[in-house]
Amino acid sequence: MRVKINGVLTERELEIIIGCGADEVGIFIGQQYASPFFILPSTAARLVKMLPPGICPVMDTHITDHHELLSLMERSGIYTVNCIAGSRTKYLNCANDCRIMQKSYSIFS
């Protein structure tokens, strides 16, 4: 089982997530409505640079437009995308021709 922890906002939170042994880190960028969990692409890029090998950053976004997604990927350095717009969740690896890889499920405790 792979573990993804979503909503990292700060370097300190990322350090905790890394220490917990997460396989993936969900970073919220590209929102279409107000939310306290979204950060700027530049902040995301800084966090991605802190990740050790083996932990995959995942962009959680409301954006579905191809050109906007490419812009966010370039600015953030995140190339695995979880499109959370509407009721259709798609998990994409956009470095690999934007093919759907799997469904993404969120588990809340």
N, C-alpha and C positions, 0 to 999 in steps of 0.2 A: 504494500500500500504506500502510495506517495502522499505526503502531507504538504498542503499549500496554506500559508497564513496570509490573509488579506489585510489591506488597509494600513500598511506601514506609512508613517508620516515623517519620522525623524531618524537621525542616525542612531540614537539611543534605542529606539524601538527595533531598528534593524539588527543591532548587536544582540538584543534579546532573542529575536527570531532565529538568528544564526546559531546562537547558543542552544536553542531548543531542538536543533537538528532538522529544520524544515527542508523539504526538497525544492519547494517553489515559494516565491514571495509575490503576492498580488499587490500591484501598485496602481492606484486609481488615478488616471489622467484622462482628460478629454470628456468632461461632463457636459450634459445638456441642461442640467438644472442644479440649483444650489445644493451642496452637500459638504459636510465638514471633513469627508474622507478623501477628497481629491487634492492633488498637489500639482505644481507646475511641472512641465516636462524637464526643465532645467534641474529642479530638485530631484526628480526621478533619475536623471542621468548621474547625478552625484551619488545617489544611493546605489545604483547599479554598479558603479565603480568599486564600491565597498564589498560587493558580494564575492565570496571565495568560489573557486571552481566547484562545480557540482550542484550549486543552488541556482535554479532557473528563475529569472525575473519574468513575471507575467503582467502585461498591461491589461487592467480591467477598465473598460471604457464604454461609454454610451455611443461613441462615434461609429457609424457604419459606412460612411463615405470613403471609398478607396483612397482618394488623394489626401484626405484629412488623416487617415490612418498612416499612410506612408510618411507624412510630415511628422506626426507624433512619434513614429518609430525612429526616424532620423534624429529628432531632437532629444529623445529619451534614451536611445540605445537598447530599447526593448523590442524584440522581434517575435515574441509569442504573445498572442492577443486573445483575450476573453471578451467578446462583444456581449455586453449585458443589456443591450437596448431592447425594450419591450419584453415579450414573453419568450422570444427565441434566443436562447443562449448558444453561441457558437464559440468553439475553442479553436483558434487558428494558429498555425505556425507560418507567419507571413514571410519568413526567410525561405520558405519552401512552397512557393507559388500559391499562397493563401488557401491551401486545402484544409478542410475540416479534419481535425485529428481525432477528437473525442468530444463528448458532451462534458460540460463542467457542472459539478454538483457542489452546492454549498451546504455545509453541515454547521448548525448553530447549537451551542450548548447553553 
